[in-house]
C-alpha cells in the first residue's frame, strides 16, 4: 500500500515505522513545517518518540499535495481537537489525490463543540471517501520497537475493502481485527481516557490495588451502559477498543491520561499540569464533551461526573472517589 500519515506525534511516527517494516510506501507529514525539517535532518522524532531511528525509506513530507498524489490510504494521526483543521488542509489538496480510497482516524476523543466522533468529523469534511477508525491498547513506543500489539480496524459494512486494508496493516508483531461497529470502537477509545484519569487519581492518592480494580470494573460497566445508550454494541466494549485500551491506559507508565490523573491525586493543580505541555491529554477535553453529551440525554454516569468535577470544578480527587464509594447500595448489575 501507499500510505500517507498526517501528524507526526508519537503515534503517527510509530505507525510510520510499523508500516515501513511491512514494506509499504510511507510518507509521514508533520502538521508543522519546522518539525518536518527536523525529522528530515535528524531522522528521529526527538520531541515525541525519541530513540527510534526513522529509516530513509520513510519519506518526510513538507507539504500535503505531493504526499497525497499517490496515497491509497490516509491516516490522520492528530489530536481530536485538531482533526477538523487537519481535514480542511487535506481537502484543499485533494485535487492531487488520484488513488485515495480510505481515510483512517487514529484519534481518540470527541470534538468538543459538536460531540462528533473522529470518523464523523472526517465524513463531514471529506465526504467523497470511505472512513475508518484504527484503535486499541497501543503504547506508541512499544509499536515503534516492534513489540506484540493488537488493534481493531472499524469501518461501516458498506466498505468492501476493509479486509484488504486489515491485511495490509496486520503484521507479525501487530495483529489487526476488524469491526463494523465504528461508533462503539470510537466511544471506547474516547471514554477509556476519562477513566484512565480516574485510575491515575487512585495511584496518586495511593489507594491501592483493590480500589483501582473496583474503579475500573465499574468504569467498564459505565462504558457499556453509555455506549449502548448512544447506539453502540455492548460486545464492542469488551474488546480491544474498550476493555483492552482501558486496561493499558489505566496501568501503563507511558499513559499521559493516567499520569495526568496521578499528578492530580498527588496534589498538583489541573492548570499547572496543562500549562506549556507539548503532548495532549485527550481525556481532559473528552471529559467535558461526554459530560455535556450525557447531560443532554439524561444519562447517569457517576464516574464521568466525578472526573468532570475534579477537572472543571476544582473538586478534591479524594473527595470525588470517596463519593463513588458512598453511593447508594445496589446489586452489581445496577448502574
N, C-alpha and C positions, 0 to 999 in steps of 0.2 A: 504494500500500500504506500501511497504518497500521503504523508500526514503533516499538517501544519498545526503547531501548538502555539496559541496566543496566550502570553502570560508566562513569565519566567521566574515565578516564585519557586519554593521548594518542590511543590507537587508537579508543576509543569515541567521543571527540569528533570525530576525523577522519571516522569513518563517519557520524556525525550530519550533518556538513557535506556530505559526498558525497550522501547520500540526500535531504537538503533541496534540493540543486541539481537533483535529479531530480523535484522537486515531490511527494515523498511526505510524508505527515504523520509528523513525527518528534518523539518525546518522549525526551529524554535524562535518565536518572535516576541521579545520583551515589549512591554507596553511603554517603556521609556527608552528614548534613543541613547541616553548615556549608559544605560545598563547593557544595551546591545553592543556598544563599543567595548565595554568592559569584558563582556563574555567572549567577544571575538578575540581580544588580545590576551586575556588571562586563561581562557579555556577552562574556567572554573567559576561557579556561582558562589563567590565568596560571601555575599550578603545573606543568601537564603539556604544554600546547600553546600557548604564548604567541604573540601576533602574528596570531592568526586570530579575527576577529570572529564571534560567534555571532548570526546574524540572529534577529530577533524571531519569525520563523516556526518556529524550533526551540523547542519547549516544554521548559522545565526542570522536571522532576518532583521534588517534595519528598517524595512518598510513592508507593509502588508501586501501591496499589489503584486510584486513578484513572488512572494511566498504563497499566494493563493492561486497562482496561474495554473499549476499542475496538481494542486492538492485534491485528493479524493475524499479525505476525512479531515474535518477541522475540530480540534479540541480547544475549548475555551477554559483556560486554567486561571481565571481571575477571581477575586473575591466577589461574592454575590452582589454587593452594593455597587460594584464597578461593571457589572455584566451588561447592563443596558448601554452604557457608554461604549463598551468594547464592541457590542453588536452594531452600534451605529458606525463605528470605524470600519468594521468588516463590510457593512452594507455599502459604504462609499467606495469600496474597491472590488465589488462583485463582478464588474464587467470583465475582469481578468480571470475569474474562476470558471474555467471551462469544464472541469471534471468533478467538481464538488458535488457530493451526494448526501452527506450526513454531517450535521453539526452536533458535537457531543459536549455536554456540560460536565465539568469537573468540580463545579461549585457546590457548596453545602450551606444554603441559607435562603431565607425568603427576602424578596425585595420589600423594604420596609414600608414604602408608601402604598404599594398596590397589593401586598401579600401574595404576589405571584411566585411560583417556584421557578428555578432557573430555566427549565425547558419551556415553561410558559412564556417567560420573557423572551427567550430565543425565538419561539414560534411567532410572537407578536412582531419582533424586529426583523426576522429573516424568514418570512412565510413561505418562500419558494423551496425550502429544504426540509428534509426529514430531521427530526431532533431525537437525541437520546441522552441518558444520564449514565455516567460511569462512576461508581461509588463503592464504598465498603471500608473495612478496617485496614487503612493503608498509611503507615508511617513512611513519609517520603524517603528518609534516609535508608530505610530497610529495602524499599523498592529499588532505589538507586544502587544499593550494594548487591542486588540480586538475591535477597533473602526470600524464602517462600511466603507468598501472599495470595489471597483470594479476593475477588471483587465480583460485582454484579453489573451487567450492562443492560439497561432498561430502555425499551423503545415501544411505541404503540404497535399493536398487532398488524397494522396495515403496512409496516415497513418490512418488505420481503428480504432485505439484505442484512437483517440482524445477525443471522447465523454466520454469514461470511465475515462480518466485522468482528464478531465474537472470536472466530478462529484466528483472525489477523492479530488481535491484541493478546490472545492467550499464548502463554509460553511455558517452558519447563518449570520456571520459578514463579510464575504469576498465572493462576488459574482463573478463568473468567466464566461466570454463569450468566444466563440471560433471563430476562423477565419482561413481561408486558405490563406490569403494574408500575408505571412510571411515577404516578403520584405517591404511592406507598414508598417506593425506593427513595424518592426525594424528601418526603416528610421525615423518614427515618434518619437520613443524613443531616437534616436540619435539627431535629429535636435532640439527637444524641449530644449535640454540643451544649445545649441548655443543661441537660442532666450531668454532663461531664463537669460543668462549673460547680454544680451542687456537690458532686463527688469530690472535687478538689477542696471545697469548703470543709468537708469531712476530714480530709487529710490535714488541712491547715489547723483545724481545731483538735487534731489528734484524737478523734472519737473512736478509732479502732476499726478492725475488720468487720465486726458484727454490724455496726451502724452503717458502714458503707455497703455491705452486701444487702442489707434490708432496704436501703435507699434505692439501690439500682434495681432490685426486684420490683419495687413499687413504681420506679421510673419506667420500666418496660411495660408494666400493666397500664400506666398512664399513656404511654406512647401508642399502644394498641387501641386504647379507648378513643383517644383523639383522632388517630389516623383513620379508623373505621368510620367515625362520625363525619369525617371530611371526605369520605368516599373511597378510601384505600382498602386493600385486602388485609385481613388480620395476619395471615401467614407470612406476609412480606416482612413484618416487623420481627419475626422470629428468625429471620435470615441474616445475611451478611450486612445489609444496609441498615438493619435495625439493631438487633441484639449484638451482632458481631462488632459493628462500629461503636456501639455503646460501651462494650467491654474494653476495647482497645483504647478509646479516647478517655475513658474514665480511670485507666490504670497506667497508661504509658507516661514515662518521664518526659517524653518528647511532646506530649499533648499541650498545645497552647491553652486550650479551654480548661483542662484540669489544672494546669499550672496557675492560670489566672484565678481560678477559684481557691486554690491552696493559698495563694498570696493574700486573698481577701480574708480567708479564715485565720491567717496569721496576724491580721490587723491592719493590713495596708488598705488605703482608700482606692476605690474604683477609679477616681480621677487620676491619681498618680500613676496607676498601672497602665492607663490608656495613653497618657501623655508621652509623645515622642516615640511611640512604638513603630518599628519597621514592619513587623508582621501583624496580621489581622486576627483578632479573637472573634470568629464568626458568631459564637454563641451570644455575644453581647447584644448585637443588633437583632439577632434571631429571637431572643427572649422577648424583646419589645414587640416584634411583629406578631409572634404567636400569642402573646398576651392580648393584644388588640383583637386578633382574629378570633380567639376563643371567647373573649368577652362579647363580641358582636353576635356570637352564636349561642351564648349562654352555656358554654361547655365548661364543666368543672375540671380544673387542672391544678390541684393543690401544690404539687412540687414546682411546676412552672410559675405559679403565682408567688411562691416564696422566693424563688430566684429573681423574679421581677422586683420584688420588694427589696432584696439585697442590692441589686444593680441600679435601680432607678429611684428608690425611695429612702435609701440610706439605712435600711433595716439591718440590725446586727445579725451576722451569719449564725451565731449560736442560738439566738432567739428564734430565727427562722426555722432551723432544723428542730428545735425543741417544740415549736408549734406543730410540726408534722407529727412528732411523736405523741402529742396530746390531743390529736383529733378524736372524734367520737369512735368508739369501738364498733367493729363490724366484721362480717365474715370475710375471709381472704379474697374471695372473688369480687368483693364490692369495690367501689371507687375510692 
